[in-house]
């Protein structure tokens, strides 16, 4: 196999030249559609049918040595090397080599095979690493005459799956038969796709394919869905043609080292199985494994959710894995010539590939659940006061659409199913503070606030600012941030909503900046800041619940939003440091089932409640900043939170101007750490086919809080078999994060007279 950036040429051959081709401008969905389907009134083409445009067919016409051409000379490898500006060559007279052979020298006549070793040649005098420019040769062989094999399958199994004569063909089935016949025609031609179709062309460059360089057109829907599609396409080629080589197995390294591939042709070989690591080629849009001896397809095929064409013609496949149901973009599933169950063949012949994929998806069983997430203990010392916090982007109903999450069965994607699983997760974690993002108004008021009240939670909620301009029937679907707290443990002393857009346009230094109006103002994300006091200890706590803008093309906006956030939190903390002591700490009394007031709070010994603590300045108040930051480690947002400051010339700001932020830089006075910085960072917090990374965080002030434990990583082996969330076991595309802290004791606490009511019996 021609592996790596080398170029192969037969010794003793002449110069090479190739015709250049303009880049293919068709949508990737159309790449699988080669040729026109036959007319409805015609029966399928039979190989015995004479045709002046085709060569005579004989059993001997199939060449078992796929590496050799019609004249039994060793074929030129077609994966070539070279930059986009280099001249490409083709062996002189090669076109004649693949002309219709002379009848006196047909395939049936024995000829001596010349086994010449390939010579590795460096293009332009040297090797080029994979990160540099490479391309398949794109020469055309317009005068190649296809050869059809006999009517029996490549595997030797007769084809019984075609509709009977006179039965109407669906358009999809016509195309299925057309592609199946093309697969037969290519059975004796090595590198058929590279020679005939020129499937690999010089790309326009990673900068044009990467979504980070420009905003996505038509993407008006606000959604915290980043994407890495295009970022790994650093090569100038994204297709590999290994067809007709007589391969019996493929090395797993092929799938590990070429994860950027968009098209892979492994047809017309002798493969009996595909390695499960094929699931790593998640950029594939076209996979052709026709004319092999495959008995089954690995379930990891479901990881290739970007596939639009999966051709498995003429194998020995009897069943399809349910995981094919994940391939929601698939337009052509080529299965003609396989002894599949009648159920599959009937579905695909009458209703098409999409119908079969949908059937498999909707009937996919839940499968075994992943191993539970471990709890990592980081500090076991005794503590007089502890608190736990949970942050969770729950994926609101409006954003959970089949267009974005087509790999998820419709029942599992439905809000009726997901909201119950989300609620069960919140109950199971039983955290003192719960920060939820993407909670719409209807979900908060009609479901979570009511249901969580039974678990001793009270909530503070604010939707995005767009809700103010909408009618009630539309505003109820606008999402925002909701913070819940155990009402028996904490008092909510104050709350505040930070509107980033409004704060930006009203800053004196940013009012006249065009970038403020064009980039920051249209983004209506918000943050909810709450100020609590522990009923028993008197310690106070600031909790920030935030959801930052999602689009990777707006890194500058994300950084400005976080800078405004921390600036406002600093001002609020200084104001709340002067908040008067709380003089009423009586817990809310719930009613018993019979409607009478519960007197459980008055039974047993009374708990002594401490007076409110006082703080010299805002930085002394314990602080938690939780939420979906849509930013990974190394970004400007992460650096600002972790380091306390970033330069006004940070690369995330680009050439945009934001007043003092770009003139003087951005900073905050808090000593913040990520809750997971004391252990291995999570591998992911957001998991979809196009994106997986850590973008959700729990930040805490290290001078007031001490981390005691965190919820660990998700089962990585489980992730290798599911393309993305949500699914049966994970109701959102984000993971919940949970951490436990101890509150550091203050050396001096000024006592303040207070009136304490009877405490409520808190739940353990």
C-alpha positions in Angstrom: 0.0 0.0 0.0 1.3 3.4 -0.9 1.4 4.9 2.5 2.6 8.3 3.5 3.7 11.2 1.4 5.7 9.2 -1.1 5.3 9.0 -4.9 5.6 5.7 -6.7 6.6 5.3 -10.3 7.5 2.3 -12.4 11.2 2.1 -13.3 11.9 2.6 -17.0 8.8 4.5 -17.8 8.6 7.8 -19.6 7.5 11.2 -18.4 4.1 11.8 -16.8 1.4 14.4 -17.4 -2.1 14.9 -16.1 -4.9 17.1 -17.2 -6.0 19.5 -14.5 -9.6 19.6 -13.4 -11.6 22.4 -11.8 -12.6 21.8 -8.2 -15.9 20.0 -7.9 -18.5 22.5 -6.8 -21.2 20.0 -6.1 -22.6 19.5 -2.6 -21.0 16.5 -0.8 -24.4 14.9 -0.7 -24.3 14.5 -4.5 -20.9 12.9 -4.7 -22.4 9.4 -4.3 -24.7 9.9 -7.2 -22.7 8.8 -10.3 -24.6 8.6 -13.5 -28.3 8.6 -14.2 -30.7 5.8 -13.1 -32.1 3.7 -15.9 -35.5 4.4 -17.3 -38.5 3.0 -15.5 -39.6 1.1 -18.5 -36.4 -0.9 -18.8 -35.5 -4.0 -17.0 -32.1 -4.2 -15.2 -29.1 -4.6 -17.4 -28.0 -8.2 -17.9 -24.4 -8.9 -18.6 -25.4 -11.3 -21.3 -27.0 -8.4 -23.2 -24.9 -7.5 -26.3 -23.8 -3.9 -26.5 -21.6 -2.2 -29.0 -20.2 0.0 -26.3 -19.0 -2.8 -24.1 -16.4 -5.5 -24.5 -17.4 -9.1 -24.8 -17.9 -10.8 -21.4 -16.2 -14.0 -20.4 -15.5 -15.7 -17.2 -11.8 -15.2 -17.7 -12.3 -11.4 -18.0 -12.0 -11.1 -14.3 -8.4 -10.6 -13.3 -7.7 -12.0 -9.9 -4.5 -10.0 -9.7 -6.1 -6.6 -9.2 -2.7 -4.8 -9.3 -2.1 -5.5 -12.9 -3.6 -3.8 -16.0 -5.2 -5.3 -19.0 -1.8 -6.1 -20.6 -0.7 -7.7 -17.4 1.7 -4.9 -16.6 1.9 -3.6 -13.1 -0.3 -0.6 -12.6 0.8 2.8 -11.5 -0.1 3.9 -8.0 -2.4 6.9 -8.2 -1.8 8.5 -4.8 0.7 11.1 -5.8 2.6 13.7 -4.0 3.0 17.4 -4.7 1.9 20.9 -3.9 -0.9 22.6 -5.6 1.4 24.7 -7.7 3.5 21.8 -9.0 3.1 20.3 -12.4 1.6 16.8 -12.6 2.6 14.2 -15.1 1.3 11.0 -16.5 3.1 8.1 -18.1 3.4 8.5 -21.9 1.2 6.0 -23.7 -0.6 5.0 -20.5 -3.9 5.8 -22.2 -3.1 3.2 -24.8 -2.4 0.7 -22.1 -6.0 0.7 -21.0 -7.6 0.7 -24.4 -9.8 -2.2 -25.5 -7.3 -5.1 -25.9 -6.7 -6.7 -29.2 -8.9 -9.8 -29.6 -5.9 -11.9 -30.3 -4.5 -10.9 -27.0 -7.5 -11.1 -24.7 -7.5 -11.9 -21.0 -7.8 -15.5 -21.6 -4.3 -15.7 -23.2 -1.4 -16.3 -20.8 1.1 -13.6 -20.5 4.2 -13.3 -18.4 3.8 -11.0 -15.4 6.6 -8.6 -14.7 7.1 -8.0 -11.0 8.9 -4.8 -10.8 9.5 -3.1 -7.5 8.2 0.4 -7.0 10.7 3.1 -6.6 10.0 5.8 -4.1 10.7 9.3 -5.5 10.5 12.5 -3.6 8.5 15.2 -5.3 10.6 18.3 -6.0 13.6 16.8 -4.5 12.5 16.0 -1.0 10.0 14.4 1.3 7.0 16.4 2.5 5.4 15.8 5.9 1.7 15.0 6.1 0.9 18.5 7.2 2.1 19.9 3.9 0.4 19.9 0.6 -0.4 16.5 -1.0 -2.9 15.4 -3.5 -4.1 12.4 -5.4 -3.3 12.5 -9.1 -6.4 13.7 -10.9 -5.8 12.3 -14.4 -8.7 11.2 -16.5 -9.0 7.9 -18.3 -11.8 8.8 -20.6 -11.0 6.0 -23.0 -11.1 3.2 -20.4 -13.6 0.6 -21.5 -15.4 -1.0 -18.5 -15.8 -4.7 -18.3 -18.8 -6.4 -16.7 -18.6 -9.6 -14.7 -21.1 -12.4 -15.2 -24.5 -12.0 -13.6 -23.6 -13.9 -10.5 -22.1 -12.0 -7.6 -18.5 -11.3 -6.9 -18.9 -13.4 -3.8 -20.4 -16.3 -5.9 -23.9 -15.8 -4.5 -26.7 -15.3 -7.0 -28.6 -12.0 -6.8 -32.2 -12.6 -5.9 -33.0 -9.2 -4.6 -34.0 -7.4 -7.8 -37.7 -6.9 -8.3 -39.4 -9.2 -10.7 -39.9 -8.3 -14.4 -42.7 -5.8 -14.8 -42.6 -4.7 -11.2 -42.2 -0.9 -10.9 -38.9 0.4 -9.8 -38.5 3.1 -7.2 -36.2 5.9 -8.3 -33.9 5.0 -5.4 -33.8 1.3 -6.4 -32.9 2.3 -10.0 -30.0 4.2 -8.7 -29.1 1.3 -6.4 -28.9 -1.1 -9.5 -27.1 1.5 -11.5 -24.4 1.9 -8.9 -24.2 -1.9 -8.4 -23.6 -2.4 -12.1 -20.8 0.3 -11.9 -19.3 -1.6 -9.1 -19.2 -4.8 -11.2 -17.6 -2.8 -14.1 -14.8 -1.7 -11.8 -14.0 -5.1 -10.5 -10.9 -5.6 -12.7 -9.5 -2.1 -12.7 -7.1 -1.1 -9.9 -7.5 2.4 -8.6 -10.7 2.6 -10.6 -12.0 5.7 -8.9 -8.8 7.7 -9.1 -8.4 6.8 -12.8 -12.0 7.3 -14.0 -13.6 9.9 -11.8 -10.7 11.9 -10.5 -12.3 11.9 -7.1 -9.4 13.5 -5.3 -8.8 17.2 -6.1 -6.8 19.9 -4.6 -8.9 21.4 -1.8 -9.4 25.1 -1.4 -7.4 25.1 1.9 -8.2 24.5 5.5 -8.8 28.2 6.1 -11.8 28.2 3.8 -13.3 25.1 5.3 -12.8 26.0 8.9 -15.9 27.6 10.5 -13.7 29.7 12.8 -12.7 32.1 10.1 -16.2 33.5 9.4 -19.6 33.3 10.9 -21.9 30.7 9.5 -24.4 32.0 7.0 -28.0 31.3 7.8 -27.3 30.2 11.4 -29.6 32.5 13.1 -30.5 30.1 15.9 -28.5 30.8 19.0 -27.1 27.5 20.2 -24.1 26.6 22.2 -23.0 24.2 19.5 -19.4 24.6 18.4 -17.9 22.5 15.8 -14.5 21.1 14.8 -15.6 20.1 11.3 -12.9 21.4 9.0 -10.3 22.0 11.6 -8.6 18.6 11.1 -8.5 19.0 7.3 -5.0 20.2 7.2 -4.2 18.2 4.0 -4.6 19.1 0.4 -6.2 15.8 -0.2 -8.9 14.0 1.6 -9.6 10.8 -0.4 -7.7 7.5 -0.6 -8.2 4.9 -3.3 -7.1 1.3 -2.3 -9.5 -0.4 -4.7 -8.5 -3.5 -6.8 -5.3 -4.3 -4.8 -6.3 -7.8 -3.7 -6.1 -6.7 0.0 -7.1 -9.3 2.6 -6.9 -7.0 5.6 -6.5 -3.4 6.5 -4.2 -2.2 9.2 -5.9 -0.3 12.1 -3.2 2.3 11.6 -5.0 3.3 8.4 -7.9 4.5 10.5 -5.8 6.1 13.2 -3.4 8.1 11.0 -5.8 9.3 8.3 -8.7 10.6 10.4 -9.0 13.6 8.0 -10.2 11.4 5.1 -13.5 12.4 3.5 -13.6 9.5 1.0 -12.2 6.0 1.2 -12.4 3.4 -1.5 -11.5 -0.2 -0.4 -13.7 -2.0 -3.0 -12.7 -4.9 -5.2 -10.4 -6.5 -2.7 -10.6 -9.7 -0.6 -11.6 -8.2 2.7 -13.6 -10.5 5.0 -14.0 -8.0 7.8 -13.5 -4.3 8.7 -11.6 -3.4 11.9 -13.7 -1.7 14.6 -11.3 1.2 14.5 -12.9 2.4 11.3 -15.2 4.3 13.6 -12.4 6.8 14.0 -12.8 8.1 10.5 -15.5 10.5 11.5 -15.0 12.9 8.7 -15.9 10.3 6.0 -18.7 11.2 3.7 -18.2 8.3 1.2 -17.1 4.7 1.9 -17.0 2.1 -0.8 -16.4 -1.5 0.3 -18.1 -3.2 -2.6 -16.9 -6.5 -4.2 -15.2 -7.9 -1.1 -16.1 -10.9 1.0 -17.5 -9.1 4.0 -19.7 -11.2 6.2 -20.7 -8.5 8.6 -20.3 -4.8 9.3 -18.9 -3.7 12.7 -21.2 -1.7 14.9 -18.6 1.1 15.0 -19.8 2.0 11.5 -22.4 4.1 13.4 -19.7 6.5 14.4 -19.4 7.7 10.8 -22.4 10.0 11.0 -21.2 12.3 8.2 -21.5 9.5 5.7 -23.8 10.3 2.8 -22.8 7.2 0.7 -22.1 3.7 2.1 -21.6 1.2 -0.7 -21.5 -2.5 0.2 -22.4 -4.0 -3.1 -21.6 -7.7 -3.8 -20.5 -9.0 -0.4 -21.8 -11.8 1.8 -23.6 -9.6 4.4 -26.7 -11.2 5.9 -27.6 -8.6 8.5 -27.1 -4.9 9.2 -26.2 -3.5 12.7 -28.7 -1.2 14.3 -26.0 1.4 14.6 -26.4 2.2 10.9 -29.4 4.1 12.2 -27.0 6.7 13.5 -26.1 7.7 9.9 -28.8 10.3 9.6 -27.1 12.0 6.7 -26.9 8.8 4.6 -28.5 9.1 1.2 -27.3 5.9 -0.5 -26.8 2.6 1.3 -25.7 0.2 -1.4 -26.6 -3.4 -0.5 -27.6 -5.0 -3.8 -25.8 -8.3 -4.3 -25.9 -9.3 -0.6 -28.0 -12.2 0.9 -29.7 -9.7 3.3 -33.0 -10.5 5.0 -36.1 -9.7 3.0 -37.1 -7.1 5.6 -34.1 -5.0 4.8 -34.3 -5.5 1.0 -38.0 -4.7 0.9 -37.5 -1.5 2.9 -34.7 -0.2 0.8 -36.1 -1.2 -2.6 -39.5 0.3 -2.0 -38.8 3.3 0.4 -35.1 4.0 -0.1 -32.0 4.2 2.1 -33.3 6.9 4.4 -36.3 4.9 5.3 -34.2 1.9 6.2 -31.8 4.1 8.3 -34.7 5.7 10.1 -36.2 2.2 10.8 -32.9 1.0 12.3 -32.5 4.2 14.3 -36.0 4.2 15.8 -35.7 0.5 16.7 -32.2 0.7 18.2 -32.2 -0.8 21.7 -30.8 1.2 24.6 -27.9 -1.1 25.0 -25.9 -1.6 28.1 -25.4 1.6 30.2 -22.0 3.1 30.6 -20.0 2.5 33.8 -20.9 5.1 36.4 -18.8 8.2 36.8 -16.4 7.9 39.7 -16.3 10.3 42.5 -12.7 11.7 43.0 -11.9 12.6 46.6 -9.4 15.4 46.8 -9.5 16.4 50.5 -10.5 14.2 53.4 -9.8 16.6 56.3 -12.6 17.5 58.6 -14.6 20.6 57.8 -17.1 22.6 59.8 -19.0 23.6 56.7 -19.3 22.0 53.3 -21.4 22.7 50.2 -21.9 21.0 46.9 -22.7 22.5 43.5 -24.0 21.0 40.2 -23.8 22.8 36.8 -25.6 21.4 33.8 -26.6 22.6 30.3 -29.8 20.6 29.8 -30.3 21.3 26.1 -33.7 23.0 25.9 -36.6 21.7 23.9 -36.3 24.2 21.1 -32.7 23.3 20.2 -33.2 19.6 20.3 -34.2 19.2 16.6 -33.7 16.2 14.3 -31.7 18.5 12.0 -29.0 18.9 14.7 -29.4 15.6 16.5 -30.6 13.3 13.7 -28.6 10.4 15.2 -30.9 10.3 18.2 -34.2 8.3 18.1 -37.2 10.7 18.0 -38.6 9.3 21.2 -35.3 9.8 23.1 -34.9 13.3 21.7 -38.4 14.3 22.8 -38.7 16.7 25.7 -41.2 14.5 27.5 -38.5 11.8 27.8 -35.5 14.0 28.4 -37.0 16.2 31.1 -37.7 13.2 33.3 -34.2 11.9 33.0 -32.7 15.3 33.7 -34.9 15.7 36.8 -33.8 12.2 38.0 -30.2 13.2 37.6 -30.6 16.4 39.6 -32.4 14.5 42.3 -29.6 11.8 42.4 -26.8 14.4 42.7 -28.8 16.2 45.4 -26.4 19.2 45.4 -26.9 22.3 47.6 -26.6 24.6 44.6 -27.8 23.7 41.1 -27.0 25.9 38.1 -28.9 25.0 34.9 -28.4 26.5 31.5 -30.8 26.4 28.5 -33.9 26.2 30.6 -36.8 27.8 28.8 -39.4 29.8 30.6 -42.1 27.2 30.2 -39.8 24.4 31.4 -38.8 26.4 34.5 -42.2 27.6 35.6 -44.3 24.5 34.6 -41.9 21.7 35.4 -38.5 22.2 37.2 -39.6 24.8 39.8 -42.6 22.7 40.7 -40.9 19.3 40.8 -37.7 20.5 42.5 -39.8 22.2 45.2 -40.5 18.7 46.5 -36.7 18.3 46.9 -36.4 21.4 49.1 -35.2 23.6 46.2 -36.2 27.2 45.4 -35.1 28.9 42.2 -34.0 32.1 40.6 -34.5 32.3 36.8 -34.0 34.8 34.0 -34.4 34.2 30.2 -32.3 35.8 27.5 -33.1 39.4 26.7 -34.9 38.6 23.5 -37.9 37.5 25.6 -38.6 41.1 26.4 -39.5 41.9 22.8 -41.7 38.8 22.2 -45.3 38.0 22.9 -46.0 35.6 25.8 -46.8 32.7 23.6 -43.3 33.0 22.0 -41.3 34.2 25.0 -42.1 31.1 26.9 -39.8 29.1 24.6 -36.8 31.5 25.2 -34.1 29.8 27.3 -32.0 31.3 30.1 -30.2 30.4 33.3 -31.9 28.9 36.4 -30.2 28.7 39.8 -31.7 26.4 42.4 -30.7 26.2 46.1 -31.7 24.2 49.1 -34.0 26.5 50.9 -33.5 24.8 54.3 -29.8 25.5 54.1 -29.5 28.9 52.4 -31.3 32.2 52.4 -31.2 34.2 49.1 -30.3 37.7 50.2 -30.1 39.3 46.7 -30.0 38.5 43.0 -28.9 40.3 39.9 -29.1 39.7 36.1 -26.2 40.7 33.9 -27.2 41.6 30.4 -24.0 41.6 28.4 -25.2 43.5 25.3 -26.9 46.2 27.4 -23.8 46.6 29.6 -21.5 46.9 26.5 -23.4 49.6 24.7 -23.8 51.7 27.8 -20.1 51.7 28.7 -18.7 55.1 28.0 -15.5 53.7 26.4 -17.4 51.3 24.1 -20.4 53.4 23.0 -18.7 54.7 19.9 -17.1 51.4 18.8 -18.6 49.9 15.7 -17.6 46.4 16.8 -19.6 46.8 19.9 -22.8 47.4 18.0 -22.1 44.9 15.2 -20.8 42.0 17.2 -21.5 42.2 20.9 -24.9 43.9 21.0 -26.7 41.3 18.8 -25.8 38.5 21.2 -28.3 38.4 24.0 -26.7 36.0 26.5 -27.1 36.7 30.2 -25.8 35.7 33.6 -27.7 35.2 36.9 -25.8 36.2 40.1 -27.2 35.3 43.5 -26.1 36.2 47.0 -26.7 33.5 49.7 -26.3 33.2 53.4 -26.0 29.8 55.2 -28.8 29.7 57.8 -26.7 27.7 60.3 -23.2 29.2 60.0 -23.9 32.7 58.8 -21.3 32.4 56.0 -22.2 34.0 52.8 -21.7 32.9 49.2 -21.9 34.4 45.7 -23.0 32.1 42.9 -22.8 33.0 39.2 -24.7 31.1 36.6 -23.7 32.0 33.0 -24.1 30.9 29.5 -21.5 32.4 27.1 -22.1 32.8 23.3 -21.4 29.6 21.4 -20.1 30.5 17.9 -16.4 29.9 17.4 -16.3 32.7 14.9 -16.9 35.1 17.8 -14.1 34.5 20.2 -13.8 38.2 20.7 -17.4 38.4 21.8 -16.9 35.5 24.2 -14.0 37.2 25.8 -15.8 40.6 26.1 -18.8 38.9 27.7 -16.6 37.2 30.3 -14.7 40.5 30.9 -18.0 42.3 31.5 -19.2 39.4 33.7 -16.2 39.5 36.0 -16.3 43.3 36.1 -19.9 43.3 37.3 -19.4 40.5 39.7 -16.5 42.5 41.3 -18.8 45.5 41.7 -21.6 43.3 43.2 -19.2 41.6 45.6 -18.0 45.0 46.9 -21.6 46.1 47.4 -22.7 42.8 49.0 -19.7 42.9 51.4 -21.5 45.8 53.0 -24.9 44.0 53.1 -26.5 44.3 56.6 -26.7 41.2 58.8 -29.6 38.9 58.4 -32.0 39.2 61.3 -34.6 36.7 60.3 -33.6 33.1 59.5 -36.8 31.2 60.0 -37.0 28.5 57.5 -40.1 28.2 55.3 -42.6 25.8 56.9 -44.1 23.2 54.6 -47.5 21.7 55.2 -48.1 18.0 55.9 -50.1 15.8 53.5 -53.2 16.4 55.7 -52.8 20.1 55.2 -51.8 21.0 58.8 -48.5 22.8 59.5 -45.6 20.6 60.2 -44.2 20.9 63.7 -41.2 18.7 62.9 -39.0 21.8 63.1 -39.9 22.3 66.8 -39.3 18.7 67.8 -36.0 17.7 69.3 -33.2 19.9 70.3 -33.0 23.4 68.7 -30.0 24.0 66.4 -28.1 27.1 67.4 -27.8 29.4 64.4 -24.8 31.6 64.1 -24.9 35.3 63.3 -24.1 36.7 59.9 -20.5 36.9 59.0 -19.0 40.2 57.8 -16.4 40.6 55.1 -13.9 43.5 54.6 -14.2 43.5 50.8 -15.9 41.6 48.1 -13.0 39.3 47.3 -13.3 37.8 50.8 -16.8 36.4 50.1 -16.6 32.8 48.8 -17.4 32.8 45.0 -18.6 30.1 42.6 -18.8 30.8 38.9 -20.5 28.0 37.0 -21.8 27.5 33.5 -21.3 26.8 29.9 -18.4 29.0 28.7 -18.2 27.6 25.2 -14.4 27.9 25.5 -11.7 25.4 26.0 -8.4 25.6 27.8 -6.0 27.9 26.1 -8.7 30.4 25.0 -8.8 34.0 26.1 -11.9 33.2 28.2 -10.1 30.4 30.1 -6.9 32.5 30.5 -8.9 35.4 31.9 -10.7 33.2 34.5 -7.7 31.2 35.5 -5.0 33.9 35.4 -7.0 36.9 36.4 -6.0 39.0 33.4 -5.3 39.0 29.7 -3.7 41.5 27.4 -5.8 43.8 25.2 -3.8 42.4 22.3 -4.9 38.8 22.9 -5.3 36.8 19.7 -8.9 36.1 20.4 -9.7 39.8 20.1 -8.3 39.9 16.6 -8.4 43.4 15.1 -11.6 44.4 16.8 -11.8 47.4 19.1 -13.6 47.3 22.4 -12.6 50.5 24.3 -10.6 50.0 27.5 -10.7 46.2 27.1 -8.5 46.4 24.0 -6.6 49.4 25.2 -5.7 48.4 28.7 -6.5 44.7 28.8 -9.0 42.8 31.0 -8.7 41.7 34.6 -10.6 40.7 37.7 -9.5 40.6 41.4 -10.5 37.1 42.3 -8.3 34.1 42.9 -10.2 31.6 40.8 -9.4 28.0 40.1 -11.2 25.3 38.1 -12.7 22.6 40.4 -11.0 20.0 38.2 -7.5 21.6 38.2 -6.5 19.5 41.2 -7.1 16.3 39.2 -7.1 15.2 35.6 -9.3 17.5 33.6 -12.4 15.9 32.1 -12.0 14.6 28.6 -15.3 16.1 27.5 -18.2 18.1 28.8 -19.9 18.5 25.5 -20.2 15.5 23.1 -21.6 15.6 19.6 -20.4 14.1 16.3 -18.9 17.4 15.1 -17.6 18.6 18.5 -16.3 17.2 21.7 -14.4 19.2 24.3 -14.4 20.7 27.8 -16.4 23.9 27.7 -18.3 23.8 31.0 -16.6 24.8 34.2 -17.0 25.2 38.0 -14.7 28.1 39.1 -14.2 28.8 42.8 -12.3 31.4 44.8 -9.4 29.6 46.4 -9.1 32.1 49.3 -12.6 31.2 50.6 -13.3 27.7 49.4 -11.3 24.4 49.5 -12.1 21.7 46.9 -13.0 18.3 48.5 -14.1 16.2 45.5 -15.4 16.2 42.0 -17.5 14.0 39.7 -15.2 12.1 37.4 -15.0 11.4 33.6 -17.6 9.5 31.6 -16.8 5.9 30.4 -14.4 6.4 27.5 -15.0 2.9 26.1 -18.7 3.7 26.0 -17.9 6.9 24.0 -16.2 4.8 21.4 -19.5 3.2 20.4 -21.9 6.2 20.5 -21.4 9.1 18.0 -22.9 11.7 20.3 -25.3 12.8 23.0 -28.2 12.9 23.7 -29.1 9.2 23.7 -30.8 6.7 25.9 -28.4 7.2 28.8 -27.5 10.9 28.4 -30.5 13.3 28.0 -28.4 16.3 27.0 -25.4 16.9 24.7 -23.6 18.2 27.8 -22.5 16.4 30.9 -23.4 17.6 34.4 -20.4 18.7 36.6 -20.5 18.3 40.3 -18.1 19.5 43.0 -17.9 19.6 46.8 -16.2 22.3 48.8 -15.4 23.2 52.4 -15.8 26.8 53.4 -12.6 28.1 55.0 -13.2 29.4 58.5 -12.6 33.1 59.3 -10.4 34.0 62.2 -12.5 36.9 63.4 -16.3 37.0 63.1 -18.0 40.0 64.5 -21.1 39.0 66.4 -24.4 40.7 65.4 -27.6 40.4 67.4 -30.2 38.7 65.4 -33.7 37.2 65.8 -33.7 33.6 64.9 -36.9 31.6 64.4 -37.3 27.9 64.9 -35.1 26.1 62.4 -36.5 23.7 59.9 -35.4 20.1 60.2 -33.0 19.8 57.3 -32.8 16.7 55.2 -29.6 14.7 55.4 
